[in-house]
Amino acid sequence: MAQRNHTAKLQKLKHYIESLCGVYSWIARRLGVDRTYVNRVAKGERRSPKVEAALIREFDRTQEESGE
C-alpha cells in the first residue's frame, strides 16, 4: 500500500513537471527566447519583464480554469 502511494505521488509529480516544461516551451516560442531562459526567470535567477508577465498570465489562466 505504501509503495503504491509512493509510486502514485511520483507519477503525479512527473505530470506536473512535464506540464510546467510545456508552459515554459510555449512561452519561449511565443517570445522568441530559449526555454531554459524562461525557466531561469521563473526561478528568479534572471529578470525579464516580458517573460515574467507571460508566466503570470499563464499562471492566472490556469488558476481561472481550475476555479481557484
Backbone as a printed PyTorch tensor [residue, N CA C, xyz], in Angstrom:
tensor([[[  0.8260,  -1.1960,   0.0000],
         [  0.0000,   0.0000,   0.0000],
         [  0.8680,   1.2560,   0.0000]],

        [[  1.8780,   1.2990,   0.8570],
         [  2.7570,   2.4640,   0.9270],
         [  3.5270,   2.6320,  -0.3810]],

        [[  3.9640,   1.5360,  -0.9800],
         [  4.6920,   1.5970,  -2.2530],
         [  3.7960,   2.1330,  -3.3500]],

        [[  2.5350,   1.7220,  -3.3770],
         [  1.5920,   2.1860,  -4.3880],
         [  1.3670,   3.6970,  -4.2460]],

        [[  1.2350,   4.1760,  -3.0150],
         [  1.0590,   5.5920,  -2.7440],
         [  2.2970,   6.3820,  -3.1810]],

        [[  3.4550,   5.8450,  -2.8960],
         [  4.7310,   6.4520,  -3.2850],
         [  4.8170,   6.5690,  -4.8090]],

        [[  4.4830,   5.5000,  -5.5120],
         [  4.5160,   5.4790,  -6.9710],
         [  3.5150,   6.4770,  -7.5480]],

        [[  2.3240,   6.5410,  -6.9810],
         [  1.2950,   7.4720,  -7.4600],
         [  1.7520,   8.9200,  -7.2920]],

        [[  2.3940,   9.2150,  -6.1810],
         [  2.8960,  10.5730,  -5.9520],
         [  3.9890,  10.9300,  -6.9530]],

        [[  4.8760,   9.9940,  -7.2270],
         [  5.9370,  10.2520,  -8.2000],
         [  5.3640,  10.4670,  -9.5980]],

        [[  4.3390,   9.7140,  -9.9640],
         [  3.7030,   9.8890, -11.2710],
         [  3.0250,  11.2490, -11.3680]],

        [[  2.3780,  11.6600, -10.2920],
         [  1.7250,  12.9790, -10.2790],
         [  2.7640,  14.0870, -10.3710]],

        [[  3.8680,  13.9430,  -9.6600],
         [  4.9480,  14.9280,  -9.7210],
         [  5.5150,  15.0130, -11.1330]],

        [[  5.7150,  13.8750, -11.7640],
         [  6.2160,  13.8410, -13.1410],
         [  5.2620,  14.5830, -14.0750]],

        [[  3.9620,  14.3670, -13.8970],
         [  2.9680,  15.0620, -14.7100],
         [  3.0810,  16.5780, -14.5270]],

        [[  3.2070,  17.0440, -13.2840],
         [  3.3330,  18.4770, -13.0230],
         [  4.5860,  19.0620, -13.6780]],

        [[  5.6860,  18.3440, -13.5770],
         [  6.9470,  18.8210, -14.1540],
         [  6.8340,  18.8960, -15.6750]],

        [[  6.2570,  17.8650, -16.2980],
         [  6.0850,  17.8790, -17.7530],
         [  5.1690,  19.0130, -18.1850]],

        [[  4.1260,  19.2640, -17.4180],
         [  3.2170,  20.3660, -17.7380],
         [  3.9370,  21.6980, -17.6510]],

        [[  4.7510,  21.8600, -16.6240],
         [  5.4970,  23.1000, -16.4500],
         [  6.4890,  23.2970, -17.5810]],

        [[  7.1760,  22.2380, -17.9820],
         [  8.1080,  22.3360, -19.1100],
         [  7.3640,  22.7270, -20.3770]],

        [[  6.1590,  22.2210, -20.5450],
         [  5.3490,  22.5900, -21.7040],
         [  5.0060,  24.0670, -21.6940]],

        [[  4.6820,  24.5850, -20.5260],
         [  4.3740,  26.0180, -20.3960],
         [  5.6180,  26.8390, -20.7160]],

        [[  6.7540,  26.4390, -20.1800],
         [  7.9920,  27.1680, -20.4470],
         [  8.3090,  27.1570, -21.9400]],

        [[  8.1220,  26.0130, -22.5830],
         [  8.3950,  25.9060, -24.0210],
         [  7.4460,  26.7830, -24.8230]],

        [[  6.1800,  26.7690, -24.4510],
         [  5.1810,  27.5710, -25.1580],
         [  5.4970,  29.0590, -25.0320]],

        [[  5.8330,  29.5160, -23.8260],
         [  6.1820,  30.9200, -23.6030],
         [  7.4500,  31.2630, -24.3700]],

        [[  8.4260,  30.3820, -24.3380],
         [  9.6980,  30.6330, -25.0320],
         [  9.4750,  30.7960, -26.5320]],

        [[  8.6940,  29.9110, -27.1280],
         [  8.4050,  30.0310, -28.5680],
         [  7.6850,  31.3390, -28.8740]],

        [[  6.7150,  31.6750, -28.0510],
         [  5.9380,  32.8910, -28.2760],
         [  6.8010,  34.1470, -28.1760]],

        [[  7.7680,  34.1450, -27.2710],
         [  8.6040,  35.3260, -27.0630],
         [  9.9320,  35.2690, -27.8180]],

        [[ 10.2250,  34.1320, -28.4480],
         [ 11.4670,  34.0060, -29.2070],
         [ 12.7050,  33.9020, -28.3380]],

        [[ 12.5570,  33.2230, -27.1930],
         [ 13.6960,  33.0060, -26.2960],
         [ 13.8290,  31.5010, -26.0480]],

        [[ 14.8750,  31.1130, -25.3680],
         [ 15.1100,  29.7070, -25.0570],
         [ 14.2950,  29.2860, -23.8360]],

        [[ 13.8500,  28.0340, -23.8240],
         [ 13.0770,  27.5150, -22.6970],
         [ 13.8540,  27.5880, -21.3870]],

        [[ 15.1620,  27.3670, -21.4490],
         [ 15.9640,  27.4210, -20.2290],
         [ 15.9940,  28.8400, -19.6610]],

        [[ 15.9080,  29.8380, -20.5420],
         [ 15.8640,  31.2270, -20.0750],
         [ 14.5570,  31.4740, -19.3150]],

        [[ 13.4510,  30.9700, -19.8580],
         [ 12.1580,  31.1040, -19.1800],
         [ 12.2310,  30.4230, -17.8200]],

        [[ 12.8300,  29.2520, -17.7670],
         [ 12.9980,  28.5300, -16.5130],
         [ 13.8040,  29.3560, -15.5150]],

        [[ 14.8760,  29.9610, -15.9530],
         [ 15.7150,  30.7670, -15.0530],
         [ 14.9810,  32.0000, -14.5490]],

        [[ 14.1690,  32.6070, -15.4080],
         [ 13.3640,  33.7490, -14.9690],
         [ 12.3610,  33.2780, -13.9150]],

        [[ 11.7170,  32.1450, -14.1680],
         [ 10.7370,  31.6120, -13.2250],
         [ 11.3730,  31.3050, -11.8660]],

        [[ 12.6190,  30.8520, -11.8750],
         [ 13.3220,  30.5290, -10.6250],
         [ 13.9200,  31.7640,  -9.9640]],

        [[ 13.8720,  32.9180, -10.6470],
         [ 14.4090,  34.1470, -10.0760],
         [ 15.8890,  34.3510, -10.3270]],

        [[ 16.4880,  33.5120, -11.1590],
         [ 17.9120,  33.6460, -11.4590],
         [ 18.1760,  34.7610, -12.4760]],

        [[ 17.1680,  35.0710, -13.2800],
         [ 17.2670,  36.1210, -14.2920],
         [ 16.0260,  37.0010, -14.1780]],

        [[ 16.1050,  38.2130, -14.7480],
         [ 14.9650,  39.1270, -14.7520],
         [ 14.6070,  39.4680, -16.1850]],

        [[ 13.3190,  39.3920, -16.4880],
         [ 12.7900,  39.7840, -17.7780],
         [ 11.3200,  40.1430, -17.5880]],

        [[ 10.9900,  41.4290, -17.6750],
         [  9.5910,  41.8180, -17.5060],
         [  8.6510,  41.1040, -18.4790]],

        [[  9.0790,  40.8960, -19.7200],
         [  8.2210,  40.2140, -20.7000],
         [  7.9710,  38.7680, -20.3050]],

        [[  9.0240,  38.0720, -19.9180],
         [  8.8780,  36.6630, -19.5330],
         [  8.0750,  36.5630, -18.2360]],

        [[  8.3580,  37.4330, -17.2810],
         [  7.6170,  37.4110, -16.0260],
         [  6.1250,  37.6450, -16.2690]],

        [[  5.8050,  38.5950, -17.1290],
         [  4.4000,  38.8830, -17.4360],
         [  3.7320,  37.6770, -18.0890]],

        [[  4.4360,  37.0110, -18.9930],
         [  3.8840,  35.8250, -19.6530],
         [  3.6670,  34.7020, -18.6420]],

        [[  4.6000,  34.5160, -17.7330],
         [  4.4510,  33.4880, -16.7040],
         [  3.2550,  33.7870, -15.8110]],

        [[  3.1010,  35.0350, -15.4160],
         [  1.9800,  35.4170, -14.5610],
         [  0.6580,  35.2510, -15.2880]],

        [[  0.6000,  35.6410, -16.5560],
         [ -0.6270,  35.4540, -17.3400],
         [ -1.0140,  33.9770, -17.4060]],

        [[ -0.0270,  33.1340, -17.6610],
         [ -0.3030,  31.7020, -17.7600],
         [ -0.7340,  31.1390, -16.4060]],

        [[ -0.0980,  31.5850, -15.3500],
         [ -0.4880,  31.1620, -14.0060],
         [ -1.9310,  31.5680, -13.7080]],

        [[ -2.2540,  32.8380, -14.0000],
         [ -3.6250,  33.3240, -13.7740],
         [ -4.6350,  32.5260, -14.5930]],

        [[ -4.2850,  32.2270, -15.8280],
         [ -5.1840,  31.4750, -16.6980],
         [ -5.4560,  30.0820, -16.1290]],

        [[ -4.4190,  29.4140, -15.6620],
         [ -4.5970,  28.0710, -15.1190],
         [ -5.3910,  28.1070, -13.8100]],

        [[ -5.2170,  29.1660, -13.0160],
         [ -5.9850,  29.2960, -11.7880],
         [ -7.4630,  29.5040, -12.0990]],

        [[ -7.7560,  30.2900, -13.1290],
         [ -9.1460,  30.5100, -13.5170],
         [ -9.7730,  29.2100, -13.9980]],

        [[ -9.0210,  28.4280, -14.7630],
         [ -9.5380,  27.1450, -15.2760],
         [ -9.8050,  26.1510, -14.1560]],

        [[ -8.9820,  26.1990, -13.1210],
         [ -9.1580,  25.2520, -12.0220],
         [-10.1760,  25.7400, -11.0040]],

        [[-10.6600,  26.9710, -11.1890],
         [-11.6820,  27.5080, -10.2940],
         [-11.1450,  28.0880,  -9.0050]],

        [[ -9.8760,  28.3830,  -8.9520],
         [ -9.2900,  28.9430,  -7.7250],
         [ -9.2260,  30.4450,  -7.7910]]])
